[in-house]
Amino acid sequence: MSVLAESELQIEANALAVRAVGEWLTACLAVLQPQTGSALFARAELAVHEACMNVIDHANLPGGSTLALALALTDENLTVRVSDSGEPFDLAAVPIPDPHVLQPRGYGVKIIRALVSDLSYRRLESSNELSLRFDFEVEA
């Protein structure tokens, strides 16, 4: 497995700052074939955006907090880690929305899970790390 790109991005913990994720991903995925990069971008941008917004909305971040994003792109997958200094989080305890009940919120993790190949969480000392892995097939 060859590493094609590695990058980090630090953003303020607010919705406006999350807009930088799209440009960051575009630049990092530019090393891929256009069709592969395009398909991967569509999944990754939405999933990473949802992950960041969930942190902003639910992690009870201290004032002035930032989100740290780290990306590793190989010839087989893309992994994006989102780290924050919010309260601990139990990924397994996130309820799955009832498909028969209309609700205005609560779909973020469900959306992320639908877009990624693997979603994992770990607590590292005083920070949270959500890892999103996107597998893809390389064009011949």
MODELLER restraints for C-alpha pairs under 7 A, 6 or more apart:
rsr = mdl.restraints
at = mdl.atoms
rsr.add(forms.Gaussian(group=physical.xy_distance, feature=features.Distance(at['CA:1:A'], at['CA:74:A']), mean=6.42, stdev=0.5))
rsr.add(forms.Gaussian(group=physical.xy_distance, feature=features.Distance(at['CA:1:A'], at['CA:75:A']), mean=6.17, stdev=0.5))
rsr.add(forms.Gaussian(group=physical.xy_distance, feature=features.Distance(at['CA:1:A'], at['CA:76:A']), mean=6.90, stdev=0.5))
rsr.add(forms.Gaussian(group=physical.xy_distance, feature=features.Distance(at['CA:2:A'], at['CA:74:A']), mean=5.35, stdev=0.5))
rsr.add(forms.Gaussian(group=physical.xy_distance, feature=features.Distance(at['CA:2:A'], at['CA:75:A']), mean=5.66, stdev=0.5))
rsr.add(forms.Gaussian(group=physical.xy_distance, feature=features.Distance(at['CA:3:A'], at['CA:73:A']), mean=5.97, stdev=0.5))
rsr.add(forms.Gaussian(group=physical.xy_distance, feature=features.Distance(at['CA:3:A'], at['CA:74:A']), mean=4.28, stdev=0.5))
rsr.add(forms.Gaussian(group=physical.xy_distance, feature=features.Distance(at['CA:3:A'], at['CA:75:A']), mean=6.69, stdev=0.5))
rsr.add(forms.Gaussian(group=physical.xy_distance, feature=features.Distance(at['CA:4:A'], at['CA:73:A']), mean=5.44, stdev=0.5))
rsr.add(forms.Gaussian(group=physical.xy_distance, feature=features.Distance(at['CA:4:A'], at['CA:74:A']), mean=5.07, stdev=0.5))
rsr.add(forms.Gaussian(group=physical.xy_distance, feature=features.Distance(at['CA:4:A'], at['CA:75:A']), mean=6.62, stdev=0.5))
rsr.add(forms.Gaussian(group=physical.xy_distance, feature=features.Distance(at['CA:5:A'], at['CA:28:A']), mean=6.43, stdev=0.5))
rsr.add(forms.Gaussian(group=physical.xy_distance, feature=features.Distance(at['CA:5:A'], at['CA:72:A']), mean=5.95, stdev=0.5))
rsr.add(forms.Gaussian(group=physical.xy_distance, feature=features.Distance(at['CA:5:A'], at['CA:73:A']), mean=5.01, stdev=0.5))
rsr.add(forms.Gaussian(group=physical.xy_distance, feature=features.Distance(at['CA:5:A'], at['CA:74:A']), mean=6.96, stdev=0.5))
rsr.add(forms.Gaussian(group=physical.xy_distance, feature=features.Distance(at['CA:6:A'], at['CA:71:A']), mean=5.43, stdev=0.5))
rsr.add(forms.Gaussian(group=physical.xy_distance, feature=features.Distance(at['CA:6:A'], at['CA:72:A']), mean=4.58, stdev=0.5))
rsr.add(forms.Gaussian(group=physical.xy_distance, feature=features.Distance(at['CA:6:A'], at['CA:73:A']), mean=6.24, stdev=0.5))
rsr.add(forms.Gaussian(group=physical.xy_distance, feature=features.Distance(at['CA:7:A'], at['CA:70:A']), mean=5.85, stdev=0.5))
rsr.add(forms.Gaussian(group=physical.xy_distance, feature=features.Distance(at['CA:7:A'], at['CA:71:A']), mean=5.15, stdev=0.5))
rsr.add(forms.Gaussian(group=physical.xy_distance, feature=features.Distance(at['CA:7:A'], at['CA:72:A']), mean=6.79, stdev=0.5))
rsr.add(forms.Gaussian(group=physical.xy_distance, feature=features.Distance(at['CA:8:A'], at['CA:69:A']), mean=5.54, stdev=0.5))
rsr.add(forms.Gaussian(group=physical.xy_distance, feature=features.Distance(at['CA:8:A'], at['CA:70:A']), mean=4.36, stdev=0.5))
rsr.add(forms.Gaussian(group=physical.xy_distance, feature=features.Distance(at['CA:8:A'], at['CA:71:A']), mean=6.14, stdev=0.5))
rsr.add(forms.Gaussian(group=physical.xy_distance, feature=features.Distance(at['CA:9:A'], at['CA:68:A']), mean=5.98, stdev=0.5))
rsr.add(forms.Gaussian(group=physical.xy_distance, feature=features.Distance(at['CA:9:A'], at['CA:69:A']), mean=5.03, stdev=0.5))
rsr.add(forms.Gaussian(group=physical.xy_distance, feature=features.Distance(at['CA:9:A'], at['CA:70:A']), mean=6.43, stdev=0.5))
rsr.add(forms.Gaussian(group=physical.xy_distance, feature=features.Distance(at['CA:10:A'], at['CA:66:A']), mean=6.59, stdev=0.5))
rsr.add(forms.Gaussian(group=physical.xy_distance, feature=features.Distance(at['CA:10:A'], at['CA:67:A']), mean=5.67, stdev=0.5))
rsr.add(forms.Gaussian(group=physical.xy_distance, feature=features.Distance(at['CA:10:A'], at['CA:68:A']), mean=4.54, stdev=0.5))
rsr.add(forms.Gaussian(group=physical.xy_distance, feature=features.Distance(at['CA:10:A'], at['CA:69:A']), mean=6.08, stdev=0.5))
rsr.add(forms.Gaussian(group=physical.xy_distance, feature=features.Distance(at['CA:11:A'], at['CA:17:A']), mean=5.90, stdev=0.5))
rsr.add(forms.Gaussian(group=physical.xy_distance, feature=features.Distance(at['CA:11:A'], at['CA:66:A']), mean=5.49, stdev=0.5))
rsr.add(forms.Gaussian(group=physical.xy_distance, feature=features.Distance(at['CA:11:A'], at['CA:67:A']), mean=5.36, stdev=0.5))
rsr.add(forms.Gaussian(group=physical.xy_distance, feature=features.Distance(at['CA:11:A'], at['CA:68:A']), mean=6.65, stdev=0.5))
rsr.add(forms.Gaussian(group=physical.xy_distance, feature=features.Distance(at['CA:12:A'], at['CA:65:A']), mean=6.47, stdev=0.5))
rsr.add(forms.Gaussian(group=physical.xy_distance, feature=features.Distance(at['CA:12:A'], at['CA:66:A']), mean=4.40, stdev=0.5))
rsr.add(forms.Gaussian(group=physical.xy_distance, feature=features.Distance(at['CA:12:A'], at['CA:67:A']), mean=6.23, stdev=0.5))
rsr.add(forms.Gaussian(group=physical.xy_distance, feature=features.Distance(at['CA:13:A'], at['CA:56:A']), mean=5.85, stdev=0.5))
rsr.add(forms.Gaussian(group=physical.xy_distance, feature=features.Distance(at['CA:13:A'], at['CA:65:A']), mean=5.80, stdev=0.5))
rsr.add(forms.Gaussian(group=physical.xy_distance, feature=features.Distance(at['CA:13:A'], at['CA:66:A']), mean=4.88, stdev=0.5))
rsr.add(forms.Gaussian(group=physical.xy_distance, feature=features.Distance(at['CA:13:A'], at['CA:67:A']), mean=5.86, stdev=0.5))
rsr.add(forms.Gaussian(group=physical.xy_distance, feature=features.Distance(at['CA:14:A'], at['CA:56:A']), mean=6.34, stdev=0.5))
rsr.add(forms.Gaussian(group=physical.xy_distance, feature=features.Distance(at['CA:15:A'], at['CA:53:A']), mean=6.75, stdev=0.5))
rsr.add(forms.Gaussian(group=physical.xy_distance, feature=features.Distance(at['CA:18:A'], at['CA:49:A']), mean=6.59, stdev=0.5))
rsr.add(forms.Gaussian(group=physical.xy_distance, feature=features.Distance(at['CA:18:A'], at['CA:52:A']), mean=6.94, stdev=0.5))
rsr.add(forms.Gaussian(group=physical.xy_distance, feature=features.Distance(at['CA:21:A'], at['CA:45:A']), mean=6.96, stdev=0.5))
rsr.add(forms.Gaussian(group=physical.xy_distance, feature=features.Distance(at['CA:22:A'], at['CA:45:A']), mean=5.86, stdev=0.5))
rsr.add(forms.Gaussian(group=physical.xy_distance, feature=features.Distance(at['CA:25:A'], at['CA:41:A']), mean=6.91, stdev=0.5))
rsr.add(forms.Gaussian(group=physical.xy_distance, feature=features.Distance(at['CA:29:A'], at['CA:37:A']), mean=5.62, stdev=0.5))
rsr.add(forms.Gaussian(group=physical.xy_distance, feature=features.Distance(at['CA:30:A'], at['CA:37:A']), mean=6.78, stdev=0.5))
rsr.add(forms.Gaussian(group=physical.xy_distance, feature=features.Distance(at['CA:36:A'], at['CA:138:A']), mean=6.90, stdev=0.5))
rsr.add(forms.Gaussian(group=physical.xy_distance, feature=features.Distance(at['CA:36:A'], at['CA:139:A']), mean=6.99, stdev=0.5))
rsr.add(forms.Gaussian(group=physical.xy_distance, feature=features.Distance(at['CA:43:A'], at['CA:115:A']), mean=5.60, stdev=0.5))
rsr.add(forms.Gaussian(group=physical.xy_distance, feature=features.Distance(at['CA:47:A'], at['CA:111:A']), mean=6.98, stdev=0.5))
rsr.add(forms.Gaussian(group=physical.xy_distance, feature=features.Distance(at['CA:47:A'], at['CA:112:A']), mean=4.80, stdev=0.5))
rsr.add(forms.Gaussian(group=physical.xy_distance, feature=features.Distance(at['CA:47:A'], at['CA:115:A']), mean=6.41, stdev=0.5))
rsr.add(forms.Gaussian(group=physical.xy_distance, feature=features.Distance(at['CA:50:A'], at['CA:108:A']), mean=5.68, stdev=0.5))
rsr.add(forms.Gaussian(group=physical.xy_distance, feature=features.Distance(at['CA:50:A'], at['CA:112:A']), mean=6.81, stdev=0.5))
rsr.add(forms.Gaussian(group=physical.xy_distance, feature=features.Distance(at['CA:54:A'], at['CA:108:A']), mean=6.77, stdev=0.5))
rsr.add(forms.Gaussian(group=physical.xy_distance, feature=features.Distance(at['CA:59:A'], at['CA:86:A']), mean=4.69, stdev=0.5))
rsr.add(forms.Gaussian(group=physical.xy_distance, feature=features.Distance(at['CA:59:A'], at['CA:87:A']), mean=5.38, stdev=0.5))
rsr.add(forms.Gaussian(group=physical.xy_distance, feature=features.Distance(at['CA:60:A'], at['CA:86:A']), mean=5.60, stdev=0.5))
rsr.add(forms.Gaussian(group=physical.xy_distance, feature=features.Distance(at['CA:60:A'], at['CA:87:A']), mean=6.25, stdev=0.5))
rsr.add(forms.Gaussian(group=physical.xy_distance, feature=features.Distance(at['CA:61:A'], at['CA:85:A']), mean=6.34, stdev=0.5))
rsr.add(forms.Gaussian(group=physical.xy_distance, feature=features.Distance(at['CA:61:A'], at['CA:86:A']), mean=4.50, stdev=0.5))
rsr.add(forms.Gaussian(group=physical.xy_distance, feature=features.Distance(at['CA:66:A'], at['CA:84:A']), mean=6.84, stdev=0.5))
rsr.add(forms.Gaussian(group=physical.xy_distance, feature=features.Distance(at['CA:67:A'], at['CA:82:A']), mean=6.80, stdev=0.5))
rsr.add(forms.Gaussian(group=physical.xy_distance, feature=features.Distance(at['CA:67:A'], at['CA:83:A']), mean=5.81, stdev=0.5))
rsr.add(forms.Gaussian(group=physical.xy_distance, feature=features.Distance(at['CA:67:A'], at['CA:84:A']), mean=5.17, stdev=0.5))
rsr.add(forms.Gaussian(group=physical.xy_distance, feature=features.Distance(at['CA:68:A'], at['CA:82:A']), mean=5.84, stdev=0.5))
rsr.add(forms.Gaussian(group=physical.xy_distance, feature=features.Distance(at['CA:68:A'], at['CA:83:A']), mean=5.07, stdev=0.5))
rsr.add(forms.Gaussian(group=physical.xy_distance, feature=features.Distance(at['CA:68:A'], at['CA:84:A']), mean=6.54, stdev=0.5))
rsr.add(forms.Gaussian(group=physical.xy_distance, feature=features.Distance(at['CA:69:A'], at['CA:80:A']), mean=6.74, stdev=0.5))
rsr.add(forms.Gaussian(group=physical.xy_distance, feature=features.Distance(at['CA:69:A'], at['CA:81:A']), mean=5.51, stdev=0.5))
rsr.add(forms.Gaussian(group=physical.xy_distance, feature=features.Distance(at['CA:69:A'], at['CA:82:A']), mean=4.67, stdev=0.5))
rsr.add(forms.Gaussian(group=physical.xy_distance, feature=features.Distance(at['CA:69:A'], at['CA:83:A']), mean=6.34, stdev=0.5))
rsr.add(forms.Gaussian(group=physical.xy_distance, feature=features.Distance(at['CA:70:A'], at['CA:80:A']), mean=5.59, stdev=0.5))
rsr.add(forms.Gaussian(group=physical.xy_distance, feature=features.Distance(at['CA:70:A'], at['CA:81:A']), mean=5.14, stdev=0.5))
rsr.add(forms.Gaussian(group=physical.xy_distance, feature=features.Distance(at['CA:70:A'], at['CA:82:A']), mean=6.77, stdev=0.5))
rsr.add(forms.Gaussian(group=physical.xy_distance, feature=features.Distance(at['CA:71:A'], at['CA:79:A']), mean=5.72, stdev=0.5))
rsr.add(forms.Gaussian(group=physical.xy_distance, feature=features.Distance(at['CA:71:A'], at['CA:80:A']), mean=4.51, stdev=0.5))
rsr.add(forms.Gaussian(group=physical.xy_distance, feature=features.Distance(at['CA:71:A'], at['CA:81:A']), mean=6.50, stdev=0.5))
rsr.add(forms.Gaussian(group=physical.xy_distance, feature=features.Distance(at['CA:72:A'], at['CA:78:A']), mean=5.85, stdev=0.5))
rsr.add(forms.Gaussian(group=physical.xy_distance, feature=features.Distance(at['CA:72:A'], at['CA:79:A']), mean=5.29, stdev=0.5))
rsr.add(forms.Gaussian(group=physical.xy_distance, feature=features.Distance(at['CA:72:A'], at['CA:80:A']), mean=6.59, stdev=0.5))
rsr.add(forms.Gaussian(group=physical.xy_distance, feature=features.Distance(at['CA:73:A'], at['CA:79:A']), mean=6.47, stdev=0.5))
rsr.add(forms.Gaussian(group=physical.xy_distance, feature=features.Distance(at['CA:76:A'], at['CA:135:A']), mean=6.09, stdev=0.5))
rsr.add(forms.Gaussian(group=physical.xy_distance, feature=features.Distance(at['CA:76:A'], at['CA:136:A']), mean=5.90, stdev=0.5))
rsr.add(forms.Gaussian(group=physical.xy_distance, feature=features.Distance(at['CA:76:A'], at['CA:137:A']), mean=6.73, stdev=0.5))
rsr.add(forms.Gaussian(group=physical.xy_distance, feature=features.Distance(at['CA:76:A'], at['CA:138:A']), mean=6.99, stdev=0.5))
rsr.add(forms.Gaussian(group=physical.xy_distance, feature=features.Distance(at['CA:77:A'], at['CA:133:A']), mean=6.84, stdev=0.5))
rsr.add(forms.Gaussian(group=physical.xy_distance, feature=features.Distance(at['CA:77:A'], at['CA:134:A']), mean=5.43, stdev=0.5))
rsr.add(forms.Gaussian(group=physical.xy_distance, feature=features.Distance(at['CA:77:A'], at['CA:135:A']), mean=4.26, stdev=0.5))
rsr.add(forms.Gaussian(group=physical.xy_distance, feature=features.Distance(at['CA:77:A'], at['CA:136:A']), mean=5.65, stdev=0.5))
rsr.add(forms.Gaussian(group=physical.xy_distance, feature=features.Distance(at['CA:78:A'], at['CA:133:A']), mean=5.71, stdev=0.5))
rsr.add(forms.Gaussian(group=physical.xy_distance, feature=features.Distance(at['CA:78:A'], at['CA:134:A']), mean=5.07, stdev=0.5))
rsr.add(forms.Gaussian(group=physical.xy_distance, feature=features.Distance(at['CA:78:A'], at['CA:135:A']), mean=6.50, stdev=0.5))
rsr.add(forms.Gaussian(group=physical.xy_distance, feature=features.Distance(at['CA:79:A'], at['CA:131:A']), mean=6.85, stdev=0.5))
rsr.add(forms.Gaussian(group=physical.xy_distance, feature=features.Distance(at['CA:79:A'], at['CA:132:A']), mean=5.54, stdev=0.5))
rsr.add(forms.Gaussian(group=physical.xy_distance, feature=features.Distance(at['CA:79:A'], at['CA:133:A']), mean=4.32, stdev=0.5))
rsr.add(forms.Gaussian(group=physical.xy_distance, feature=features.Distance(at['CA:79:A'], at['CA:134:A']), mean=6.24, stdev=0.5))
rsr.add(forms.Gaussian(group=physical.xy_distance, feature=features.Distance(at['CA:80:A'], at['CA:131:A']), mean=5.84, stdev=0.5))
rsr.add(forms.Gaussian(group=physical.xy_distance, feature=features.Distance(at['CA:80:A'], at['CA:132:A']), mean=5.26, stdev=0.5))
rsr.add(forms.Gaussian(group=physical.xy_distance, feature=features.Distance(at['CA:80:A'], at['CA:133:A']), mean=6.54, stdev=0.5))
rsr.add(forms.Gaussian(group=physical.xy_distance, feature=features.Distance(at['CA:81:A'], at['CA:129:A']), mean=6.36, stdev=0.5))
rsr.add(forms.Gaussian(group=physical.xy_distance, feature=features.Distance(at['CA:81:A'], at['CA:130:A']), mean=5.58, stdev=0.5))
rsr.add(forms.Gaussian(group=physical.xy_distance, feature=features.Distance(at['CA:81:A'], at['CA:131:A']), mean=4.38, stdev=0.5))
rsr.add(forms.Gaussian(group=physical.xy_distance, feature=features.Distance(at['CA:81:A'], at['CA:132:A']), mean=6.27, stdev=0.5))
rsr.add(forms.Gaussian(group=physical.xy_distance, feature=features.Distance(at['CA:82:A'], at['CA:129:A']), mean=5.58, stdev=0.5))
rsr.add(forms.Gaussian(group=physical.xy_distance, feature=features.Distance(at['CA:82:A'], at['CA:130:A']), mean=5.18, stdev=0.5))
rsr.add(forms.Gaussian(group=physical.xy_distance, feature=features.Distance(at['CA:82:A'], at['CA:131:A']), mean=6.45, stdev=0.5))
rsr.add(forms.Gaussian(group=physical.xy_distance, feature=features.Distance(at['CA:83:A'], at['CA:127:A']), mean=6.65, stdev=0.5))
rsr.add(forms.Gaussian(group=physical.xy_distance, feature=features.Distance(at['CA:83:A'], at['CA:128:A']), mean=5.38, stdev=0.5))
rsr.add(forms.Gaussian(group=physical.xy_distance, feature=features.Distance(at['CA:83:A'], at['CA:129:A']), mean=4.41, stdev=0.5))
rsr.add(forms.Gaussian(group=physical.xy_distance, feature=features.Distance(at['CA:83:A'], at['CA:130:A']), mean=6.46, stdev=0.5))
rsr.add(forms.Gaussian(group=physical.xy_distance, feature=features.Distance(at['CA:84:A'], at['CA:127:A']), mean=5.51, stdev=0.5))
rsr.add(forms.Gaussian(group=physical.xy_distance, feature=features.Distance(at['CA:84:A'], at['CA:128:A']), mean=5.35, stdev=0.5))
rsr.add(forms.Gaussian(group=physical.xy_distance, feature=features.Distance(at['CA:84:A'], at['CA:129:A']), mean=6.80, stdev=0.5))
rsr.add(forms.Gaussian(group=physical.xy_distance, feature=features.Distance(at['CA:85:A'], at['CA:126:A']), mean=6.27, stdev=0.5))
rsr.add(forms.Gaussian(group=physical.xy_distance, feature=features.Distance(at['CA:85:A'], at['CA:127:A']), mean=4.48, stdev=0.5))
rsr.add(forms.Gaussian(group=physical.xy_distance, feature=features.Distance(at['CA:85:A'], at['CA:128:A']), mean=6.31, stdev=0.5))
rsr.add(forms.Gaussian(group=physical.xy_distance, feature=features.Distance(at['CA:86:A'], at['CA:127:A']), mean=6.55, stdev=0.5))
rsr.add(forms.Gaussian(group=physical.xy_distance, feature=features.Distance(at['CA:86:A'], at['CA:128:A']), mean=6.84, stdev=0.5))
rsr.add(forms.Gaussian(group=physical.xy_distance, feature=features.Distance(at['CA:88:A'], at['CA:123:A']), mean=6.74, stdev=0.5))
rsr.add(forms.Gaussian(group=physical.xy_distance, feature=features.Distance(at['CA:88:A'], at['CA:128:A']), mean=6.46, stdev=0.5))
rsr.add(forms.Gaussian(group=physical.xy_distance, feature=features.Distance(at['CA:91:A'], at['CA:121:A']), mean=6.61, stdev=0.5))
rsr.add(forms.Gaussian(group=physical.xy_distance, feature=features.Distance(at['CA:96:A'], at['CA:110:A']), mean=6.83, stdev=0.5))
rsr.add(forms.Gaussian(group=physical.xy_distance, feature=features.Distance(at['CA:97:A'], at['CA:106:A']), mean=6.50, stdev=0.5))
rsr.add(forms.Gaussian(group=physical.xy_distance, feature=features.Distance(at['CA:97:A'], at['CA:107:A']), mean=6.59, stdev=0.5))
rsr.add(forms.Gaussian(group=physical.xy_distance, feature=features.Distance(at['CA:113:A'], at['CA:119:A']), mean=6.63, stdev=0.5))
rsr.add(forms.Gaussian(group=physical.xy_distance, feature=features.Distance(at['CA:116:A'], at['CA:132:A']), mean=6.27, stdev=0.5))
rsr.add(forms.Gaussian(group=physical.xy_distance, feature=features.Distance(at['CA:116:A'], at['CA:133:A']), mean=5.78, stdev=0.5))
rsr.add(forms.Gaussian(group=physical.xy_distance, feature=features.Distance(at['CA:116:A'], at['CA:134:A']), mean=5.05, stdev=0.5))
rsr.add(forms.Gaussian(group=physical.xy_distance, feature=features.Distance(at['CA:117:A'], at['CA:133:A']), mean=5.55, stdev=0.5))
rsr.add(forms.Gaussian(group=physical.xy_distance, feature=features.Distance(at['CA:117:A'], at['CA:134:A']), mean=5.08, stdev=0.5))
rsr.add(forms.Gaussian(group=physical.xy_distance, feature=features.Distance(at['CA:117:A'], at['CA:135:A']), mean=5.89, stdev=0.5))
rsr.add(forms.Gaussian(group=physical.xy_distance, feature=features.Distance(at['CA:118:A'], at['CA:132:A']), mean=6.01, stdev=0.5))
rsr.add(forms.Gaussian(group=physical.xy_distance, feature=features.Distance(at['CA:118:A'], at['CA:133:A']), mean=5.09, stdev=0.5))
rsr.add(forms.Gaussian(group=physical.xy_distance, feature=features.Distance(at['CA:119:A'], at['CA:131:A']), mean=5.73, stdev=0.5))
rsr.add(forms.Gaussian(group=physical.xy_distance, feature=features.Distance(at['CA:119:A'], at['CA:132:A']), mean=4.89, stdev=0.5))
rsr.add(forms.Gaussian(group=physical.xy_distance, feature=features.Distance(at['CA:119:A'], at['CA:133:A']), mean=6.50, stdev=0.5))
rsr.add(forms.Gaussian(group=physical.xy_distance, feature=features.Distance(at['CA:120:A'], at['CA:130:A']), mean=5.83, stdev=0.5))
rsr.add(forms.Gaussian(group=physical.xy_distance, feature=features.Distance(at['CA:120:A'], at['CA:131:A']), mean=5.20, stdev=0.5))
rsr.add(forms.Gaussian(group=physical.xy_distance, feature=features.Distance(at['CA:120:A'], at['CA:132:A']), mean=6.82, stdev=0.5))
rsr.add(forms.Gaussian(group=physical.xy_distance, feature=features.Distance(at['CA:121:A'], at['CA:129:A']), mean=5.67, stdev=0.5))
rsr.add(forms.Gaussian(group=physical.xy_distance, feature=features.Distance(at['CA:121:A'], at['CA:130:A']), mean=4.54, stdev=0.5))
rsr.add(forms.Gaussian(group=physical.xy_distance, feature=features.Distance(at['CA:121:A'], at['CA:131:A']), mean=6.21, stdev=0.5))
rsr.add(forms.Gaussian(group=physical.xy_distance, feature=features.Distance(at['CA:122:A'], at['CA:128:A']), mean=6.12, stdev=0.5))
rsr.add(forms.Gaussian(group=physical.xy_distance, feature=features.Distance(at['CA:122:A'], at['CA:129:A']), mean=5.42, stdev=0.5))
rsr.add(forms.Gaussian(group=physical.xy_distance, feature=features.Distance(at['CA:122:A'], at['CA:130:A']), mean=6.73, stdev=0.5))
rsr.add(forms.Gaussian(group=physical.xy_distance, feature=features.Distance(at['CA:123:A'], at['CA:129:A']), mean=6.24, stdev=0.5))
